[in-house]
Amino acid sequence: MGMFSNRRRSSDDGSFRVVTGAFAALVLLAVAGIGFELSRQSMLSIRRFGMSFWTGTTWDPVSGVFGALPFIWGTLYSSILALLIATPIALGIAIFISELSPRFLRQPLSYLTELLAAIPSIVYGLWGIFVLVPIVRKLELSAPDAIRKLALFKGPPLGVGMGTAALILAVMVIPFTSSVAREILKNVPTAQREAAYALGATRWEAIKVAIGYGKSGIIGSIMLGFGRALGETMAVTMVIGNNPQVTASLFAPQYTMAAVIANEFTEAADDLYLNALVEIGLVLFIITIAINALSRLLIWSMEKRSSRPMAIVPLLEEQPAQ
C-alpha cells in the first residue's frame, strides 16, 4: 500500500511539473512569436534599406525614404538622461526606507513610492503639458544668453523638448528602480551589517557594506528602470516635440522610436511605410529584451551570492587606520 501511494505521489508530481512547465513555455513562445512576427512584417523595409535604415536621418514617407537614426538617438538620449536624473534619487529613497527610516514610516513611504508606478502614462503626459512644460519654458526664457549659446541648451523656448521628456521619464523610472533596490538591500544578510559594526564601523560605513554586497542587484534595478524608460510612449510623445532630428540640445524638440510608431502607424498608407514602422518596433523590442535580460542576470547573481556564507567585509579594509 505504501509503495502504491509513493508511486501515485510521484506520478502527480510529474504531471504537475509538466503542466507548470508548459505554462512557462507559453511565455517563451509568446516572446519568440512576437519577434518572429515583427521580423516578418518588416522584411520589405529590411530588404529595401538594409543598414542604411539605421544610419539615415531622413524620414520622408511621401518620397519613400526612411532613416531611423533620429528616433534611435532620441530614445537612447532621453532614456540615458532620465537614468542619470532618477538613479541618485531612487537609490536615496531605497537606502532611506531600508536602512534609516523609522519603522512606522517604512510601509507608508514604500506604498507612496510604488503608487507612482501605478499612475497611467497618459496622466503623466497631462501633468507634463499643464505643469512641467510651463516651468521648463520659463527656465528657458530666463536662461542667460551665454548659456543659450552652448550646444546643450540651443533651441526655441517652447517648453517641449528633450529636457522635459527626460524629466518625465525620470519620475516614471524612480518607483521601479527604488522598489527593486530596496528589496535588494532588505535581502542583504544581517550578518554583514553586524560584522561591520563589530569591526567598529559607523552607520554610514555599515550601509556602504550593504550596498557593496548587493551592488550587482542594485545595478540590475537601474537597468530595469532603463528598460522601462526605453519603451515609454504616451507621456514622452506629449512633451518631446516630435521633431526627427539628431541634436544634443535639451531644449530642441526631438523624437523617439515608441513615439513615431504611436503617431504614424495609423497614417501608414503603403506597405513600405508600414514595414519601416514595424522595423523600428523590432529593434526597440530587441533592445528592451536585452536590457531586461541583463538586469535579471545581475539580480540572480546577487541572490546566488546572498545564499553563500557570510563573506569578510571588504569595504572596511579600505578605511585608513585611526
C-alpha positions as CSV (number, residue, x, y, z in Angstrom):
1,M,0.0,0.0,0.0
2,G,2.9,2.4,0.9
3,M,4.6,1.7,-2.4
4,F,1.4,2.3,-4.3
5,S,1.0,5.6,-2.5
6,N,4.5,6.7,-3.2
7,R,4.1,5.9,-6.9
8,R,0.9,7.8,-7.1
9,R,2.5,10.8,-5.4
10,S,5.5,10.6,-7.8
11,S,3.1,10.5,-10.8
12,D,1.2,13.5,-9.5
13,D,4.4,15.5,-9.0
14,G,5.5,14.6,-12.6
15,S,2.2,15.7,-14.0
16,F,2.2,18.9,-12.1
17,R,5.8,19.6,-13.3
18,V,4.8,19.0,-16.9
19,V,1.7,21.3,-16.6
20,T,3.6,24.2,-15.0
21,G,6.5,23.7,-17.4
22,A,4.0,24.1,-20.3
23,F,2.8,27.4,-18.9
24,A,6.4,28.6,-18.6
25,A,7.0,27.5,-22.2
26,L,4.0,29.6,-23.3
27,V,5.8,32.7,-22.2
28,L,8.8,31.8,-24.2
29,L,6.7,31.0,-27.2
30,A,4.9,34.3,-26.9
31,V,8.2,36.3,-26.9
32,A,9.5,34.2,-29.8
33,G,6.2,34.7,-31.7
34,I,6.4,38.5,-31.2
35,G,9.9,38.6,-32.5
36,F,9.1,36.4,-35.5
37,E,6.0,38.4,-36.5
38,L,7.9,41.8,-36.2
39,S,10.6,40.4,-38.4
40,R,8.2,39.1,-41.0
41,Q,6.2,42.3,-41.1
42,S,9.3,44.4,-41.5
43,M,11.0,42.3,-44.2
44,L,10.2,44.7,-47.0
45,S,11.9,47.6,-45.2
46,I,14.9,45.4,-44.2
47,R,15.5,44.3,-47.8
48,R,15.0,47.7,-49.2
49,F,17.2,49.8,-46.9
50,G,19.4,47.3,-45.1
51,M,21.7,49.0,-42.5
52,S,21.2,52.4,-44.1
53,F,17.8,52.4,-42.5
54,W,19.5,52.8,-39.1
55,T,22.1,55.4,-40.2
56,G,19.9,57.6,-42.3
57,T,18.5,60.9,-40.9
58,T,15.7,61.5,-43.5
59,W,12.2,60.3,-42.7
60,D,10.1,61.2,-45.7
61,P,7.0,58.9,-46.2
62,V,6.0,60.8,-49.3
63,S,9.3,60.1,-51.1
64,G,9.6,56.6,-49.6
65,V,12.9,57.4,-47.9
66,F,13.2,56.2,-44.3
67,G,16.0,56.7,-41.9
68,A,15.6,55.8,-38.3
69,L,18.6,57.4,-36.7
70,P,16.8,60.4,-35.2
71,F,14.4,58.1,-33.4
72,I,17.1,55.8,-32.2
73,W,19.1,58.8,-30.9
74,G,16.0,60.3,-29.2
75,T,15.1,57.0,-27.5
76,L,18.6,56.4,-26.1
77,Y,19.3,60.0,-25.3
78,S,16.1,60.6,-23.3
79,S,16.5,57.2,-21.5
80,I,20.1,57.9,-20.5
81,L,19.3,61.4,-19.3
82,A,16.3,60.0,-17.3
83,L,18.6,57.4,-15.8
84,L,21.1,60.0,-14.8
85,I,18.4,62.0,-13.0
86,A,16.4,59.2,-11.5
87,T,19.2,56.9,-10.2
88,P,20.6,59.0,-7.4
89,I,17.0,59.9,-6.2
90,A,15.8,56.3,-6.5
91,L,18.8,54.9,-4.6
92,G,18.5,57.6,-1.9
93,I,14.8,56.6,-1.4
94,A,15.8,52.9,-1.3
95,I,18.6,53.5,1.2
96,F,16.4,55.7,3.5
97,I,13.5,53.3,3.6
98,S,15.5,50.1,4.1
99,E,18.3,51.5,6.4
100,L,17.4,54.8,8.0
101,S,13.6,55.3,8.1
102,P,11.8,54.8,11.4
103,R,9.8,51.6,11.4
104,F,6.4,53.3,11.4
105,L,7.2,55.3,8.2
106,R,8.6,52.4,6.1
107,Q,5.3,51.0,5.0
108,P,3.7,54.3,4.1
109,L,6.8,55.5,2.2
110,S,7.0,52.2,0.3
111,Y,3.4,52.4,-0.6
112,L,3.6,56.0,-1.8
113,T,6.7,55.3,-3.9
114,E,5.2,52.3,-5.6
115,L,2.0,54.3,-6.2
116,L,4.0,56.3,-8.7
117,A,4.3,53.2,-10.8
118,A,0.5,52.7,-10.9
119,I,-0.2,56.1,-12.4
120,P,-1.2,55.8,-16.1
121,S,1.3,57.1,-18.6
122,I,-1.3,59.5,-20.1
123,V,-1.8,61.1,-16.7
124,Y,2.0,61.8,-16.6
125,G,1.7,63.3,-20.0
126,L,-1.1,65.6,-19.0
127,W,0.8,66.7,-15.9
128,G,3.8,67.3,-18.1
129,I,1.8,69.5,-20.5
130,F,0.0,71.6,-17.9
131,V,2.6,71.8,-15.2
132,L,6.1,70.8,-16.3
133,V,6.1,72.4,-19.8
134,P,5.3,76.0,-18.5
135,I,8.0,75.6,-15.8
136,V,10.6,74.5,-18.4
137,R,9.6,77.3,-20.7
138,K,10.1,79.9,-18.0
139,L,13.5,78.4,-17.3
140,E,14.4,78.5,-21.0
141,L,13.3,82.2,-21.3
142,S,15.3,83.2,-18.2
143,A,18.5,81.4,-19.1
144,P,21.4,83.8,-19.8
145,D,22.5,84.3,-23.4
146,A,25.9,82.8,-22.6
147,I,24.2,79.5,-21.6
148,R,21.8,79.6,-24.6
149,K,24.8,79.7,-26.9
150,L,26.0,76.3,-25.7
151,A,25.1,73.3,-27.9
152,L,23.4,71.6,-24.9
153,F,20.9,74.5,-24.5
154,K,20.3,75.7,-28.0
155,G,16.7,75.7,-29.3
156,P,13.5,77.7,-29.3
157,P,12.0,78.3,-25.8
158,L,8.9,76.1,-26.4
159,G,8.9,74.1,-23.1
160,V,8.5,70.9,-25.1
161,G,11.7,69.1,-26.0
162,M,14.3,66.5,-24.8
163,G,14.8,68.0,-21.4
164,T,11.1,67.9,-20.5
165,A,10.8,64.3,-21.8
166,A,13.8,63.3,-19.7
167,L,12.3,64.8,-16.6
168,I,9.0,62.9,-17.0
169,L,10.8,59.7,-17.7
170,A,12.9,60.2,-14.6
171,V,9.8,60.5,-12.5
172,M,8.3,57.3,-14.1
173,V,11.6,55.4,-13.6
174,I,12.1,56.2,-9.9
175,P,9.5,53.8,-8.4
176,F,10.8,50.8,-10.4
177,T,14.4,51.4,-9.5
178,S,13.8,52.3,-5.9
179,S,11.5,49.3,-5.3
180,V,13.9,46.7,-6.6
181,A,16.9,48.3,-4.9
182,R,15.0,48.4,-1.6
183,E,14.3,44.7,-1.9
184,I,17.9,44.0,-2.7
185,L,19.1,45.9,0.4
186,K,16.5,44.1,2.6
187,N,17.9,40.7,1.4
188,V,21.5,41.6,2.3
189,P,22.2,39.2,5.3
190,T,22.1,40.9,8.7
191,A,25.4,39.3,9.5
192,Q,27.1,41.6,7.0
193,R,26.0,44.7,8.9
194,E,26.7,43.1,12.3
195,A,30.2,42.2,11.2
196,A,30.7,45.8,10.1
197,Y,29.6,47.1,13.4
198,A,31.7,44.6,15.2
199,L,34.8,45.9,13.4
200,G,34.0,49.4,14.6
201,A,32.1,50.7,11.5
202,T,29.9,53.8,11.7
203,R,26.3,53.5,10.5
204,W,27.2,55.0,7.1
205,E,30.1,52.5,6.7
206,A,27.8,49.6,7.5
207,I,25.3,50.9,4.9
208,K,28.2,51.1,2.4
209,V,29.0,47.4,3.2
210,A,25.3,46.5,2.5
211,I,25.4,48.5,-0.8
212,G,28.7,46.8,-1.8
213,Y,27.3,43.4,-1.1
214,G,24.2,44.0,-3.2
215,K,25.8,46.1,-5.9
216,S,25.1,43.6,-8.7
217,G,21.4,43.6,-7.8
218,I,21.3,47.4,-7.5
219,I,22.8,47.6,-10.9
220,G,20.1,45.3,-12.1
221,S,17.4,47.6,-10.7
222,I,18.9,50.5,-12.5
223,M,18.9,48.6,-15.8
224,L,15.3,47.6,-15.2
225,G,14.5,51.3,-14.9
226,F,16.4,51.8,-18.1
227,G,14.3,49.2,-19.9
228,R,11.2,50.9,-18.6
229,A,12.4,54.3,-20.0
230,L,13.2,52.8,-23.4
231,G,9.7,51.7,-24.1
232,E,7.7,54.6,-22.7
233,T,5.3,56.0,-25.3
234,M,2.4,58.4,-24.4
235,A,4.0,60.6,-21.8
236,V,7.1,61.2,-23.9
237,T,5.1,61.7,-27.1
238,M,3.1,64.5,-25.5
239,V,6.1,66.6,-24.3
240,I,9.1,65.8,-26.5
241,G,8.0,67.9,-29.5
242,N,8.1,65.0,-32.1
243,N,10.7,66.5,-34.5
244,P,13.0,64.0,-36.1
245,Q,16.5,65.5,-35.6
246,V,19.8,64.4,-34.1
247,T,21.0,67.1,-31.7
248,A,22.4,67.3,-28.2
249,S,20.2,70.2,-27.2
250,L,17.9,69.7,-24.2
251,F,15.6,72.5,-25.5
252,A,15.2,71.2,-29.0
253,P,12.1,69.1,-29.9
254,Q,13.1,65.5,-30.8
255,Y,11.5,62.1,-31.4
256,T,11.6,58.5,-30.0
257,M,11.0,55.1,-31.6
258,A,7.9,54.5,-29.5
259,A,6.5,57.9,-30.2
260,V,6.9,57.7,-34.0
261,I,5.1,54.3,-34.0
262,A,2.2,55.7,-31.9
263,N,1.9,58.8,-34.0
264,E,2.3,57.5,-37.5
265,F,1.1,53.8,-37.5
266,T,-2.5,54.7,-38.5
267,E,-1.2,57.0,-41.2
268,A,0.9,54.4,-43.0
269,A,-0.7,54.4,-46.5
270,D,1.6,51.9,-48.2
271,D,3.4,48.7,-47.4
272,L,6.9,50.2,-47.3
273,Y,5.9,52.9,-44.8
274,L,4.2,50.3,-42.6
275,N,7.2,47.9,-42.8
276,A,9.5,50.7,-41.8
277,L,7.5,51.5,-38.7
278,V,7.3,47.8,-37.8
279,E,11.1,47.5,-38.2
280,I,11.5,50.3,-35.7
281,G,9.3,48.3,-33.3
282,L,11.5,45.2,-33.9
283,V,14.7,47.0,-32.9
284,L,13.0,48.5,-29.8
285,F,11.8,45.0,-28.9
286,I,15.3,43.6,-29.2
287,I,16.9,46.3,-27.2
288,T,14.3,46.1,-24.4
289,I,14.6,42.3,-24.2
290,A,18.4,42.6,-24.0
291,I,18.3,45.2,-21.3
292,N,15.8,43.3,-19.1
293,A,17.6,40.0,-19.6
294,L,20.9,41.5,-18.5
295,S,19.3,43.1,-15.4
296,R,17.7,39.8,-14.4
297,L,21.1,38.1,-14.7
298,L,22.6,40.7,-12.4
299,I,19.8,40.3,-9.9
300,W,20.1,36.5,-10.0
301,S,23.8,36.7,-9.4
302,M,23.2,38.8,-6.3
303,E,20.6,36.3,-5.0
304,K,23.0,33.5,-5.5
305,R,25.7,35.4,-3.7
306,S,23.4,36.2,-0.7
307,S,22.8,32.4,-0.2
308,R,26.5,31.8,0.5
309,P,28.1,32.0,3.9
310,M,29.0,35.5,5.2
311,A,32.0,37.0,3.4
312,I,34.7,39.1,5.1
313,V,33.7,42.7,5.0
314,P,36.0,44.1,2.3
315,L,35.0,47.8,2.3
316,L,36.1,48.3,5.9
317,E,39.6,47.3,4.9
318,E,39.8,50.3,2.7
319,Q,39.3,52.6,5.7
320,P,42.5,54.3,6.9
321,A,43.9,53.2,10.3
322,Q,43.0,55.5,13.2
